[in-house]
Amino acid sequence: MSKGKQVKPLPSPDLNQALSLELIGKAIKARRTQQRLDTKTAAMLCDVSVVTLSKIENASKGVRMDSVLKVMAALGIKMHISPWESEDE
């Protein structure tokens, strides 16, 4: 972690809303700060660049899905896809 500057934990976002880039970014940033990780340390642990992590947290378009999934896995964030009903039923 960087010298002198402490990471302030952010509250978790409301996860009972429609999935969006913004929600994923907020969840990742909240999890990172709750673990007291600065962006540089978290990026190293997640094996992504600081720029990529920042883009993910700020919901910037153009970030690769594999980078998002890598960060989520490294920070212990799980995402589930629920089964849906078939139109034939």
PyMOL Python script that loads the backbone (N, CA, C, O; Angstrom):
from pymol import cmd

cmd.read_pdbstr("""\
ATOM      1  N   MET A   1       0.839  -1.180   0.000  1.00  0.00           N
ATOM      2  CA  MET A   1       0.000   0.000   0.000  1.00  0.00           C
ATOM      3  C   MET A   1       0.884   1.243   0.000  1.00  0.00           C
ATOM      4  O   MET A   1       2.000   1.209   0.520  1.00  0.00           O
ATOM      5  N   SER A   2       0.408   2.315  -0.565  1.00  0.00           N
ATOM      6  CA  SER A   2       1.181   3.548  -0.646  1.00  0.00           C
ATOM      7  C   SER A   2       1.455   4.098   0.744  1.00  0.00           C
ATOM      8  O   SER A   2       0.657   3.916   1.664  1.00  0.00           O
ATOM      9  N   LYS A   3       2.590   4.773   0.890  1.00  0.00           N
ATOM     10  CA  LYS A   3       2.956   5.351   2.177  1.00  0.00           C
ATOM     11  C   LYS A   3       2.074   6.549   2.489  1.00  0.00           C
ATOM     12  O   LYS A   3       1.777   7.367   1.618  1.00  0.00           O
ATOM     13  N   GLY A   4       1.659   6.636   3.757  1.00  0.00           N
ATOM     14  CA  GLY A   4       0.974   7.823   4.220  1.00  0.00           C
ATOM     15  C   GLY A   4      -0.511   7.905   3.948  1.00  0.00           C
ATOM     16  O   GLY A   4      -1.255   8.383   4.804  1.00  0.00           O
ATOM     17  N   LYS A   5      -0.965   7.470   2.818  1.00  0.00           N
ATOM     18  CA  LYS A   5      -2.376   7.626   2.470  1.00  0.00           C
ATOM     19  C   LYS A   5      -3.132   6.330   2.747  1.00  0.00           C
ATOM     20  O   LYS A   5      -2.839   5.286   2.165  1.00  0.00           O
ATOM     21  N   GLN A   6      -4.110   6.418   3.646  1.00  0.00           N
ATOM     22  CA  GLN A   6      -4.910   5.243   3.970  1.00  0.00           C
ATOM     23  C   GLN A   6      -6.105   5.153   3.034  1.00  0.00           C
ATOM     24  O   GLN A   6      -6.642   6.164   2.583  1.00  0.00           O
ATOM     25  N   VAL A   7      -6.505   3.927   2.755  1.00  0.00           N
ATOM     26  CA  VAL A   7      -7.659   3.687   1.899  1.00  0.00           C
ATOM     27  C   VAL A   7      -8.904   3.683   2.772  1.00  0.00           C
ATOM     28  O   VAL A   7      -8.993   2.921   3.734  1.00  0.00           O
ATOM     29  N   LYS A   8      -9.866   4.539   2.433  1.00  0.00           N
ATOM     30  CA  LYS A   8     -11.114   4.612   3.192  1.00  0.00           C
ATOM     31  C   LYS A   8     -12.116   3.624   2.594  1.00  0.00           C
ATOM     32  O   LYS A   8     -12.444   3.714   1.411  1.00  0.00           O
ATOM     33  N   PRO A   9     -12.604   2.677   3.411  1.00  0.00           N
ATOM     34  CA  PRO A   9     -13.560   1.698   2.883  1.00  0.00           C
ATOM     35  C   PRO A   9     -14.865   2.360   2.451  1.00  0.00           C
ATOM     36  O   PRO A   9     -15.418   3.196   3.166  1.00  0.00           O
ATOM     37  N   LEU A  10     -15.340   1.980   1.289  1.00  0.00           N
ATOM     38  CA  LEU A  10     -16.619   2.470   0.786  1.00  0.00           C
ATOM     39  C   LEU A  10     -17.696   1.441   1.081  1.00  0.00           C
ATOM     40  O   LEU A  10     -17.408   0.246   1.131  1.00  0.00           O
ATOM     41  N   PRO A  11     -18.935   1.884   1.277  1.00  0.00           N
ATOM     42  CA  PRO A  11     -20.013   0.919   1.499  1.00  0.00           C
ATOM     43  C   PRO A  11     -20.303   0.139   0.223  1.00  0.00           C
ATOM     44  O   PRO A  11     -20.082   0.625  -0.887  1.00  0.00           O
ATOM     45  N   SER A  12     -20.798  -1.068   0.404  1.00  0.00           N
ATOM     46  CA  SER A  12     -21.190  -1.879  -0.756  1.00  0.00           C
ATOM     47  C   SER A  12     -22.396  -1.247  -1.428  1.00  0.00           C
ATOM     48  O   SER A  12     -23.280  -0.730  -0.744  1.00  0.00           O
ATOM     49  N   PRO A  13     -22.451  -1.277  -2.756  1.00  0.00           N
ATOM     50  CA  PRO A  13     -23.627  -0.733  -3.449  1.00  0.00           C
ATOM     51  C   PRO A  13     -24.817  -1.672  -3.278  1.00  0.00           C
ATOM     52  O   PRO A  13     -24.655  -2.825  -2.876  1.00  0.00           O
ATOM     53  N   ASP A  14     -26.002  -1.179  -3.582  1.00  0.00           N
ATOM     54  CA  ASP A  14     -27.206  -2.011  -3.566  1.00  0.00           C
ATOM     55  C   ASP A  14     -27.087  -3.010  -4.709  1.00  0.00           C
ATOM     56  O   ASP A  14     -27.128  -2.635  -5.880  1.00  0.00           O
ATOM     57  N   LEU A  15     -26.941  -4.271  -4.362  1.00  0.00           N
ATOM     58  CA  LEU A  15     -26.740  -5.302  -5.379  1.00  0.00           C
ATOM     59  C   LEU A  15     -28.051  -5.870  -5.909  1.00  0.00           C
ATOM     60  O   LEU A  15     -28.043  -6.744  -6.776  1.00  0.00           O
ATOM     61  N   ASN A  16     -29.175  -5.380  -5.394  1.00  0.00           N
ATOM     62  CA  ASN A  16     -30.487  -5.843  -5.852  1.00  0.00           C
ATOM     63  C   ASN A  16     -31.041  -4.916  -6.926  1.00  0.00           C
ATOM     64  O   ASN A  16     -32.186  -4.470  -6.845  1.00  0.00           O
ATOM     65  N   GLN A  17     -30.236  -4.637  -7.911  1.00  0.00           N
ATOM     66  CA  GLN A  17     -30.658  -3.800  -9.033  1.00  0.00           C
ATOM     67  C   GLN A  17     -30.138  -4.421 -10.319  1.00  0.00           C
ATOM     68  O   GLN A  17     -29.328  -5.347 -10.295  1.00  0.00           O
ATOM     69  N   ALA A  18     -30.605  -3.910 -11.415  1.00  0.00           N
ATOM     70  CA  ALA A  18     -30.195  -4.451 -12.714  1.00  0.00           C
ATOM     71  C   ALA A  18     -28.682  -4.330 -12.880  1.00  0.00           C
ATOM     72  O   ALA A  18     -28.077  -3.325 -12.507  1.00  0.00           O
ATOM     73  N   LEU A  19     -28.094  -5.366 -13.442  1.00  0.00           N
ATOM     74  CA  LEU A  19     -26.653  -5.391 -13.669  1.00  0.00           C
ATOM     75  C   LEU A  19     -26.265  -4.323 -14.690  1.00  0.00           C
ATOM     76  O   LEU A  19     -26.909  -4.181 -15.730  1.00  0.00           O
ATOM     77  N   SER A  20     -25.219  -3.586 -14.386  1.00  0.00           N
ATOM     78  CA  SER A  20     -24.728  -2.541 -15.289  1.00  0.00           C
ATOM     79  C   SER A  20     -23.226  -2.385 -15.076  1.00  0.00           C
ATOM     80  O   SER A  20     -22.670  -2.876 -14.094  1.00  0.00           O
ATOM     81  N   LEU A  21     -22.585  -1.699 -16.004  1.00  0.00           N
ATOM     82  CA  LEU A  21     -21.160  -1.400 -15.846  1.00  0.00           C
ATOM     83  C   LEU A  21     -20.914  -0.595 -14.575  1.00  0.00           C
ATOM     84  O   LEU A  21     -19.925  -0.806 -13.873  1.00  0.00           O
ATOM     85  N   GLU A  22     -21.826   0.327 -14.291  1.00  0.00           N
ATOM     86  CA  GLU A  22     -21.693   1.168 -13.110  1.00  0.00           C
ATOM     87  C   GLU A  22     -21.760   0.336 -11.836  1.00  0.00           C
ATOM     88  O   GLU A  22     -20.964   0.539 -10.918  1.00  0.00           O
ATOM     89  N   LEU A  23     -22.708  -0.604 -11.773  1.00  0.00           N
ATOM     90  CA  LEU A  23     -22.851  -1.450 -10.585  1.00  0.00           C
ATOM     91  C   LEU A  23     -21.611  -2.319 -10.385  1.00  0.00           C
ATOM     92  O   LEU A  23     -21.110  -2.442  -9.268  1.00  0.00           O
ATOM     93  N   ILE A  24     -21.125  -2.912 -11.455  1.00  0.00           N
ATOM     94  CA  ILE A  24     -19.918  -3.741 -11.356  1.00  0.00           C
ATOM     95  C   ILE A  24     -18.740  -2.894 -10.878  1.00  0.00           C
ATOM     96  O   ILE A  24     -17.991  -3.316  -9.997  1.00  0.00           O
ATOM     97  N   GLY A  25     -18.575  -1.719 -11.447  1.00  0.00           N
ATOM     98  CA  GLY A  25     -17.482  -0.833 -11.041  1.00  0.00           C
ATOM     99  C   GLY A  25     -17.569  -0.427  -9.581  1.00  0.00           C
ATOM    100  O   GLY A  25     -16.564  -0.428  -8.870  1.00  0.00           O
ATOM    101  N   LYS A  26     -18.777  -0.076  -9.131  1.00  0.00           N
ATOM    102  CA  LYS A  26     -18.966   0.309  -7.730  1.00  0.00           C
ATOM    103  C   LYS A  26     -18.694  -0.863  -6.798  1.00  0.00           C
ATOM    104  O   LYS A  26     -18.085  -0.690  -5.742  1.00  0.00           O
ATOM    105  N   ALA A  27     -19.142  -2.054  -7.183  1.00  0.00           N
ATOM    106  CA  ALA A  27     -18.921  -3.241  -6.351  1.00  0.00           C
ATOM    107  C   ALA A  27     -17.430  -3.549  -6.236  1.00  0.00           C
ATOM    108  O   ALA A  27     -16.938  -3.861  -5.152  1.00  0.00           O
ATOM    109  N   ILE A  28     -16.722  -3.463  -7.344  1.00  0.00           N
ATOM    110  CA  ILE A  28     -15.283  -3.733  -7.337  1.00  0.00           C
ATOM    111  C   ILE A  28     -14.549  -2.696  -6.491  1.00  0.00           C
ATOM    112  O   ILE A  28     -13.674  -3.049  -5.700  1.00  0.00           O
ATOM    113  N   LYS A  29     -14.895  -1.435  -6.653  1.00  0.00           N
ATOM    114  CA  LYS A  29     -14.227  -0.391  -5.864  1.00  0.00           C
ATOM    115  C   LYS A  29     -14.533  -0.548  -4.379  1.00  0.00           C
ATOM    116  O   LYS A  29     -13.646  -0.381  -3.542  1.00  0.00           O
ATOM    117  N   ALA A  30     -15.783  -0.867  -4.048  1.00  0.00           N
ATOM    118  CA  ALA A  30     -16.146  -1.069  -2.644  1.00  0.00           C
ATOM    119  C   ALA A  30     -15.361  -2.231  -2.052  1.00  0.00           C
ATOM    120  O   ALA A  30     -14.815  -2.119  -0.954  1.00  0.00           O
ATOM    121  N   ARG A  31     -15.302  -3.337  -2.767  1.00  0.00           N
ATOM    122  CA  ARG A  31     -14.582  -4.518  -2.275  1.00  0.00           C
ATOM    123  C   ARG A  31     -13.093  -4.205  -2.101  1.00  0.00           C
ATOM    124  O   ARG A  31     -12.487  -4.592  -1.101  1.00  0.00           O
ATOM    125  N   ARG A  32     -12.509  -3.507  -3.072  1.00  0.00           N
ATOM    126  CA  ARG A  32     -11.091  -3.154  -2.984  1.00  0.00           C
ATOM    127  C   ARG A  32     -10.819  -2.281  -1.765  1.00  0.00           C
ATOM    128  O   ARG A  32      -9.874  -2.529  -1.016  1.00  0.00           O
ATOM    129  N   THR A  33     -11.646  -1.262  -1.568  1.00  0.00           N
ATOM    130  CA  THR A  33     -11.415  -0.350  -0.444  1.00  0.00           C
ATOM    131  C   THR A  33     -11.713  -1.021   0.893  1.00  0.00           C
ATOM    132  O   THR A  33     -11.056  -0.725   1.891  1.00  0.00           O
ATOM    133  N   GLN A  34     -12.688  -1.914   0.923  1.00  0.00           N
ATOM    134  CA  GLN A  34     -12.975  -2.643   2.160  1.00  0.00           C
ATOM    135  C   GLN A  34     -11.810  -3.553   2.542  1.00  0.00           C
ATOM    136  O   GLN A  34     -11.614  -3.859   3.718  1.00  0.00           O
ATOM    137  N   GLN A  35     -11.046  -3.979   1.553  1.00  0.00           N
ATOM    138  CA  GLN A  35      -9.842  -4.773   1.811  1.00  0.00           C
ATOM    139  C   GLN A  35      -8.618  -3.885   2.046  1.00  0.00           C
ATOM    140  O   GLN A  35      -7.497  -4.373   2.191  1.00  0.00           O
ATOM    141  N   ARG A  36      -8.858  -2.564   2.080  1.00  0.00           N
ATOM    142  CA  ARG A  36      -7.809  -1.564   2.329  1.00  0.00           C
ATOM    143  C   ARG A  36      -6.688  -1.616   1.294  1.00  0.00           C
ATOM    144  O   ARG A  36      -5.518  -1.403   1.614  1.00  0.00           O
ATOM    145  N   LEU A  37      -7.064  -1.901   0.053  1.00  0.00           N
ATOM    146  CA  LEU A  37      -6.083  -1.960  -1.032  1.00  0.00           C
ATOM    147  C   LEU A  37      -6.135  -0.676  -1.845  1.00  0.00           C
ATOM    148  O   LEU A  37      -7.212  -0.242  -2.252  1.00  0.00           O
ATOM    149  N   ASP A  38      -4.988  -0.070  -2.082  1.00  0.00           N
ATOM    150  CA  ASP A  38      -4.960   1.065  -3.000  1.00  0.00           C
ATOM    151  C   ASP A  38      -4.994   0.513  -4.428  1.00  0.00           C
ATOM    152  O   ASP A  38      -4.836  -0.690  -4.636  1.00  0.00           O
ATOM    153  N   THR A  39      -5.198   1.378  -5.389  1.00  0.00           N
ATOM    154  CA  THR A  39      -5.359   0.899  -6.765  1.00  0.00           C
ATOM    155  C   THR A  39      -4.101   0.214  -7.290  1.00  0.00           C
ATOM    156  O   THR A  39      -4.195  -0.777  -8.014  1.00  0.00           O
ATOM    157  N   LYS A  40      -2.949   0.719  -6.943  1.00  0.00           N
ATOM    158  CA  LYS A  40      -1.703   0.125  -7.435  1.00  0.00           C
ATOM    159  C   LYS A  40      -1.521  -1.294  -6.898  1.00  0.00           C
ATOM    160  O   LYS A  40      -1.190  -2.206  -7.655  1.00  0.00           O
ATOM    161  N   THR A  41      -1.733  -1.479  -5.608  1.00  0.00           N
ATOM    162  CA  THR A  41      -1.591  -2.801  -4.997  1.00  0.00           C
ATOM    163  C   THR A  41      -2.634  -3.765  -5.540  1.00  0.00           C
ATOM    164  O   THR A  41      -2.321  -4.908  -5.872  1.00  0.00           O
ATOM    165  N   ALA A  42      -3.878  -3.299  -5.630  1.00  0.00           N
ATOM    166  CA  ALA A  42      -4.954  -4.155  -6.139  1.00  0.00           C
ATOM    167  C   ALA A  42      -4.690  -4.560  -7.585  1.00  0.00           C
ATOM    168  O   ALA A  42      -4.902  -5.714  -7.957  1.00  0.00           O
ATOM    169  N   ALA A  43      -4.233  -3.627  -8.390  1.00  0.00           N
ATOM    170  CA  ALA A  43      -3.938  -3.936  -9.793  1.00  0.00           C
ATOM    171  C   ALA A  43      -2.861  -5.009  -9.888  1.00  0.00           C
ATOM    172  O   ALA A  43      -2.962  -5.920 -10.710  1.00  0.00           O
ATOM    173  N   MET A  44      -1.835  -4.907  -9.053  1.00  0.00           N
ATOM    174  CA  MET A  44      -0.783  -5.928  -9.048  1.00  0.00           C
ATOM    175  C   MET A  44      -1.352  -7.286  -8.641  1.00  0.00           C
ATOM    176  O   MET A  44      -1.052  -8.297  -9.275  1.00  0.00           O
ATOM    177  N   LEU A  45      -2.169  -7.316  -7.591  1.00  0.00           N
ATOM    178  CA  LEU A  45      -2.760  -8.573  -7.128  1.00  0.00           C
ATOM    179  C   LEU A  45      -3.700  -9.182  -8.161  1.00  0.00           C
ATOM    180  O   LEU A  45      -3.822 -10.403  -8.264  1.00  0.00           O
ATOM    181  N   CYS A  46      -4.363  -8.317  -8.924  1.00  0.00           N
ATOM    182  CA  CYS A  46      -5.331  -8.771  -9.932  1.00  0.00           C
ATOM    183  C   CYS A  46      -4.678  -9.047 -11.283  1.00  0.00           C
ATOM    184  O   CYS A  46      -5.334  -9.545 -12.199  1.00  0.00           O
ATOM    185  N   ASP A  47      -3.406  -8.732 -11.411  1.00  0.00           N
ATOM    186  CA  ASP A  47      -2.661  -8.920 -12.653  1.00  0.00           C
ATOM    187  C   ASP A  47      -3.244  -8.109 -13.810  1.00  0.00           C
ATOM    188  O   ASP A  47      -3.363  -8.592 -14.935  1.00  0.00           O
ATOM    189  N   VAL A  48      -3.603  -6.860 -13.498  1.00  0.00           N
ATOM    190  CA  VAL A  48      -4.049  -5.907 -14.519  1.00  0.00           C
ATOM    191  C   VAL A  48      -3.302  -4.600 -14.274  1.00  0.00           C
ATOM    192  O   VAL A  48      -2.692  -4.417 -13.221  1.00  0.00           O
ATOM    193  N   SER A  49      -3.352  -3.707 -15.234  1.00  0.00           N
ATOM    194  CA  SER A  49      -2.705  -2.406 -15.052  1.00  0.00           C
ATOM    195  C   SER A  49      -3.577  -1.509 -14.173  1.00  0.00           C
ATOM    196  O   SER A  49      -4.778  -1.736 -14.027  1.00  0.00           O
ATOM    197  N   VAL A  50      -2.952  -0.492 -13.597  1.00  0.00           N
ATOM    198  CA  VAL A  50      -3.691   0.489 -12.806  1.00  0.00           C
ATOM    199  C   VAL A  50      -4.731   1.175 -13.686  1.00  0.00           C
ATOM    200  O   VAL A  50      -5.845   1.448 -13.238  1.00  0.00           O
ATOM    201  N   VAL A  51      -4.374   1.452 -14.927  1.00  0.00           N
ATOM    202  CA  VAL A  51      -5.303   2.094 -15.864  1.00  0.00           C
ATOM    203  C   VAL A  51      -6.530   1.209 -16.082  1.00  0.00           C
ATOM    204  O   VAL A  51      -7.659   1.701 -16.068  1.00  0.00           O
ATOM    205  N   THR A  52      -6.319  -0.086 -16.282  1.00  0.00           N
ATOM    206  CA  THR A  52      -7.440  -1.007 -16.499  1.00  0.00           C
ATOM    207  C   THR A  52      -8.328  -1.063 -15.269  1.00  0.00           C
ATOM    208  O   THR A  52      -9.550  -0.993 -15.394  1.00  0.00           O
ATOM    209  N   LEU A  53      -7.745  -1.186 -14.085  1.00  0.00           N
ATOM    210  CA  LEU A  53      -8.541  -1.228 -12.859  1.00  0.00           C
ATOM    211  C   LEU A  53      -9.335   0.055 -12.696  1.00  0.00           C
ATOM    212  O   LEU A  53     -10.510   0.014 -12.331  1.00  0.00           O
ATOM    213  N   SER A  54      -8.717   1.182 -12.959  1.00  0.00           N
ATOM    214  CA  SER A  54      -9.410   2.468 -12.861  1.00  0.00           C
ATOM    215  C   SER A  54     -10.570   2.546 -13.851  1.00  0.00           C
ATOM    216  O   SER A  54     -11.649   3.029 -13.507  1.00  0.00           O
ATOM    217  N   LYS A  55     -10.354   2.076 -15.073  1.00  0.00           N
ATOM    218  CA  LYS A  55     -11.423   2.080 -16.076  1.00  0.00           C
ATOM    219  C   LYS A  55     -12.585   1.199 -15.632  1.00  0.00           C
ATOM    220  O   LYS A  55     -13.747   1.564 -15.813  1.00  0.00           O
ATOM    221  N   ILE A  56     -12.279   0.044 -15.052  1.00  0.00           N
ATOM    222  CA  ILE A  56     -13.336  -0.852 -14.575  1.00  0.00           C
ATOM    223  C   ILE A  56     -14.124  -0.177 -13.458  1.00  0.00           C
ATOM    224  O   ILE A  56     -15.355  -0.162 -13.488  1.00  0.00           O
ATOM    225  N   GLU A  57     -13.426   0.379 -12.480  1.00  0.00           N
ATOM    226  CA  GLU A  57     -14.099   1.014 -11.341  1.00  0.00           C
ATOM    227  C   GLU A  57     -14.930   2.218 -11.761  1.00  0.00           C
ATOM    228  O   GLU A  57     -15.930   2.535 -11.117  1.00  0.00           O
ATOM    229  N   ASN A  58     -14.528   2.887 -12.829  1.00  0.00           N
ATOM    230  CA  ASN A  58     -15.253   4.072 -13.298  1.00  0.00           C
ATOM    231  C   ASN A  58     -16.227   3.768 -14.429  1.00  0.00           C
ATOM    232  O   ASN A  58     -16.762   4.679 -15.060  1.00  0.00           O
ATOM    233  N   ALA A  59     -16.454   2.478 -14.680  1.00  0.00           N
ATOM    234  CA  ALA A  59     -17.428   2.022 -15.677  1.00  0.00           C
ATOM    235  C   ALA A  59     -17.143   2.575 -17.068  1.00  0.00           C
ATOM    236  O   ALA A  59     -18.064   2.897 -17.819  1.00  0.00           O
ATOM    237  N   SER A  60     -15.869   2.682 -17.401  1.00  0.00           N
ATOM    238  CA  SER A  60     -15.503   3.137 -18.740  1.00  0.00           C
ATOM    239  C   SER A  60     -15.763   2.031 -19.750  1.00  0.00           C
ATOM    240  O   SER A  60     -15.528   0.855 -19.471  1.00  0.00           O
ATOM    241  N   LYS A  61     -16.238   2.406 -20.900  1.00  0.00           N
ATOM    242  CA  LYS A  61     -16.496   1.423 -21.951  1.00  0.00           C
ATOM    243  C   LYS A  61     -15.178   0.998 -22.584  1.00  0.00           C
ATOM    244  O   LYS A  61     -14.187   1.726 -22.530  1.00  0.00           O
ATOM    245  N   GLY A  62     -15.178  -0.176 -23.178  1.00  0.00           N
ATOM    246  CA  GLY A  62     -14.008  -0.656 -23.886  1.00  0.00           C
ATOM    247  C   GLY A  62     -13.080  -1.524 -23.055  1.00  0.00           C
ATOM    248  O   GLY A  62     -12.001  -1.890 -23.521  1.00  0.00           O
ATOM    249  N   VAL A  63     -13.477  -1.862 -21.832  1.00  0.00           N
ATOM    250  CA  VAL A  63     -12.663  -2.746 -21.002  1.00  0.00           C
ATOM    251  C   VAL A  63     -13.008  -4.185 -21.367  1.00  0.00           C
ATOM    252  O   VAL A  63     -14.178  -4.524 -21.542  1.00  0.00           O
ATOM    253  N   ARG A  64     -11.995  -5.019 -21.481  1.00  0.00           N
ATOM    254  CA  ARG A  64     -12.222  -6.415 -21.860  1.00  0.00           C
ATOM    255  C   ARG A  64     -12.907  -7.177 -20.725  1.00  0.00           C
ATOM    256  O   ARG A  64     -12.596  -6.995 -19.548  1.00  0.00           O
ATOM    257  N   MET A  65     -13.846  -8.032 -21.118  1.00  0.00           N
ATOM    258  CA  MET A  65     -14.588  -8.820 -20.141  1.00  0.00           C
ATOM    259  C   MET A  65     -13.659  -9.718 -19.327  1.00  0.00           C
ATOM    260  O   MET A  65     -13.884  -9.915 -18.132  1.00  0.00           O
ATOM    261  N   ASP A  66     -12.624 -10.263 -19.953  1.00  0.00           N
ATOM    262  CA  ASP A  66     -11.717 -11.134 -19.199  1.00  0.00           C
ATOM    263  C   ASP A  66     -10.971 -10.357 -18.116  1.00  0.00           C
ATOM    264  O   ASP A  66     -10.629 -10.923 -17.077  1.00  0.00           O
ATOM    265  N   SER A  67     -10.720  -9.086 -18.342  1.00  0.00           N
ATOM    266  CA  SER A  67     -10.083  -8.257 -17.312  1.00  0.00           C
ATOM    267  C   SER A  67     -11.029  -8.037 -16.138  1.00  0.00           C
ATOM    268  O   SER A  67     -10.616  -8.108 -14.981  1.00  0.00           O
ATOM    269  N   VAL A  68     -12.295  -7.769 -16.437  1.00  0.00           N
ATOM    270  CA  VAL A  68     -13.297  -7.580 -15.379  1.00  0.00           C
ATOM    271  C   VAL A  68     -13.430  -8.859 -14.556  1.00  0.00           C
ATOM    272  O   VAL A  68     -13.435  -8.809 -13.326  1.00  0.00           O
ATOM    273  N   LEU A  69     -13.536  -9.998 -15.227  1.00  0.00           N
ATOM    274  CA  LEU A  69     -13.681 -11.274 -14.525  1.00  0.00           C
ATOM    275  C   LEU A  69     -12.440 -11.600 -13.699  1.00  0.00           C
ATOM    276  O   LEU A  69     -12.550 -12.155 -12.606  1.00  0.00           O
ATOM    277  N   LYS A  70     -11.268 -11.260 -14.213  1.00  0.00           N
ATOM    278  CA  LYS A  70     -10.010 -11.502 -13.488  1.00  0.00           C
ATOM    279  C   LYS A  70      -9.981 -10.688 -12.194  1.00  0.00           C
ATOM    280  O   LYS A  70      -9.598 -11.198 -11.142  1.00  0.00           O
ATOM    281  N   VAL A  71     -10.387  -9.422 -12.280  1.00  0.00           N
ATOM    282  CA  VAL A  71     -10.409  -8.554 -11.102  1.00  0.00           C
ATOM    283  C   VAL A  71     -11.433  -9.062 -10.090  1.00  0.00           C
ATOM    284  O   VAL A  71     -11.154  -9.131  -8.893  1.00  0.00           O
ATOM    285  N   MET A  72     -12.611  -9.415 -10.577  1.00  0.00           N
ATOM    286  CA  MET A  72     -13.647  -9.921  -9.673  1.00  0.00           C
ATOM    287  C   MET A  72     -13.167 -11.173  -8.941  1.00  0.00           C
ATOM    288  O   MET A  72     -13.352 -11.292  -7.730  1.00  0.00           O
ATOM    289  N   ALA A  73     -12.562 -12.090  -9.658  1.00  0.00           N
ATOM    290  CA  ALA A  73     -12.078 -13.332  -9.043  1.00  0.00           C
ATOM    291  C   ALA A  73     -10.996 -13.041  -8.002  1.00  0.00           C
ATOM    292  O   ALA A  73     -11.014 -13.609  -6.910  1.00  0.00           O
ATOM    293  N   ALA A  74     -10.066 -12.167  -8.337  1.00  0.00           N
ATOM    294  CA  ALA A  74      -8.964 -11.857  -7.423  1.00  0.00           C
ATOM    295  C   ALA A  74      -9.453 -11.186  -6.143  1.00  0.00           C
ATOM    296  O   ALA A  74      -8.865 -11.372  -5.078  1.00  0.00           O
ATOM    297  N   LEU A  75     -10.529 -10.403  -6.249  1.00  0.00           N
ATOM    298  CA  LEU A  75     -11.064  -9.703  -5.078  1.00  0.00           C
ATOM    299  C   LEU A  75     -12.130 -10.519  -4.345  1.00  0.00           C
ATOM    300  O   LEU A  75     -12.645 -10.084  -3.315  1.00  0.00           O
ATOM    301  N   GLY A  76     -12.457 -11.691  -4.867  1.00  0.00           N
ATOM    302  CA  GLY A  76     -13.435 -12.552  -4.205  1.00  0.00           C
ATOM    303  C   GLY A  76     -14.877 -12.173  -4.470  1.00  0.00           C
ATOM    304  O   GLY A  76     -15.755 -12.438  -3.648  1.00  0.00           O
ATOM    305  N   ILE A  77     -15.127 -11.553  -5.613  1.00  0.00           N
ATOM    306  CA  ILE A  77     -16.498 -11.182  -5.987  1.00  0.00           C
ATOM    307  C   ILE A  77     -17.040 -12.249  -6.918  1.00  0.00           C
ATOM    308  O   ILE A  77     -16.416 -12.589  -7.923  1.00  0.00           O
ATOM    309  N   LYS A  78     -18.209 -12.775  -6.575  1.00  0.00           N
ATOM    310  CA  LYS A  78     -18.833 -13.809  -7.401  1.00  0.00           C
ATOM    311  C   LYS A  78     -20.058 -13.234  -8.093  1.00  0.00           C
ATOM    312  O   LYS A  78     -20.806 -12.448  -7.512  1.00  0.00           O
ATOM    313  N   MET A  79     -20.248 -13.633  -9.328  1.00  0.00           N
ATOM    314  CA  MET A  79     -21.419 -13.215 -10.088  1.00  0.00           C
ATOM    315  C   MET A  79     -22.144 -14.478 -10.526  1.00  0.00           C
ATOM    316  O   MET A  79     -21.521 -15.439 -10.976  1.00  0.00           O
ATOM    317  N   HIS A  80     -23.461 -14.469 -10.390  1.00  0.00           N
ATOM    318  CA  HIS A  80     -24.254 -15.634 -10.753  1.00  0.00           C
ATOM    319  C   HIS A  80     -25.242 -15.272 -11.854  1.00  0.00           C
ATOM    320  O   HIS A  80     -25.786 -14.168 -11.884  1.00  0.00           O
ATOM    321  N   ILE A  81     -25.460 -16.210 -12.744  1.00  0.00           N
ATOM    322  CA  ILE A  81     -26.493 -16.059 -13.767  1.00  0.00           C
ATOM    323  C   ILE A  81     -27.597 -17.036 -13.404  1.00  0.00           C
ATOM    324  O   ILE A  81     -27.369 -18.242 -13.310  1.00  0.00           O
ATOM    325  N   SER A  82     -28.786 -16.509 -13.201  1.00  0.00           N
ATOM    326  CA  SER A  82     -29.923 -17.352 -12.822  1.00  0.00           C
ATOM    327  C   SER A  82     -30.551 -17.969 -14.054  1.00  0.00           C
ATOM    328  O   SER A  82     -30.573 -17.350 -15.118  1.00  0.00           O
ATOM    329  N   PRO A  83     -31.068 -19.199 -13.919  1.00  0.00           N
ATOM    330  CA  PRO A  83     -31.757 -19.812 -15.053  1.00  0.00           C
ATOM    331  C   PRO A  83     -33.012 -19.014 -15.408  1.00  0.00           C
ATOM    332  O   PRO A  83     -33.619 -18.374 -14.549  1.00  0.00           O
ATOM    333  N   TRP A  84     -33.377 -19.060 -16.648  1.00  0.00           N
ATOM    334  CA  TRP A  84     -34.581 -18.373 -17.103  1.00  0.00           C
ATOM    335  C   TRP A  84     -35.546 -19.399 -17.659  1.00  0.00           C
ATOM    336  O   TRP A  84     -35.181 -20.528 -17.984  1.00  0.00           O
ATOM    337  N   GLU A  85     -36.776 -18.970 -17.755  1.00  0.00           N
ATOM    338  CA  GLU A  85     -37.801 -19.859 -18.303  1.00  0.00           C
ATOM    339  C   GLU A  85     -37.726 -19.847 -19.815  1.00  0.00           C
ATOM    340  O   GLU A  85     -37.503 -18.810 -20.440  1.00  0.00           O
ATOM    341  N   SER A  86     -37.914 -21.012 -20.383  1.00  0.00           N
ATOM    342  CA  SER A  86     -37.918 -21.133 -21.834  1.00  0.00           C
ATOM    343  C   SER A  86     -39.201 -20.533 -22.384  1.00  0.00           C
ATOM    344  O   SER A  86     -40.248 -20.592 -21.740  1.00  0.00           O
ATOM    345  N   GLU A  87     -39.117 -19.958 -23.568  1.00  0.00           N
ATOM    346  CA  GLU A  87     -40.315 -19.402 -24.200  1.00  0.00           C
ATOM    347  C   GLU A  87     -41.284 -20.499 -24.605  1.00  0.00           C
ATOM    348  O   GLU A  87     -42.464 -20.233 -24.832  1.00  0.00           O
ATOM    349  N   ASP A  88     -40.789 -21.744 -24.700  1.00  0.00           N
ATOM    350  CA  ASP A  88     -41.632 -22.870 -25.089  1.00  0.00           C
ATOM    351  C   ASP A  88     -42.532 -23.330 -23.954  1.00  0.00           C
ATOM    352  O   ASP A  88     -43.499 -24.053 -24.196  1.00  0.00           O
ATOM    353  N   GLU A  89     -42.241 -22.933 -22.733  1.00  0.00           N
ATOM    354  CA  GLU A  89     -43.018 -23.401 -21.582  1.00  0.00           C
ATOM    355  C   GLU A  89     -44.277 -22.615 -21.395  1.00  0.00           C
ATOM    356  O   GLU A  89     -45.041 -22.886 -20.468  1.00  0.00           O
TER     357      GLU A  89
END
""", "prot")
cmd.dss("prot")
cmd.show_as("cartoon", "prot")
cmd.util.cbc("prot")
cmd.orient("prot")
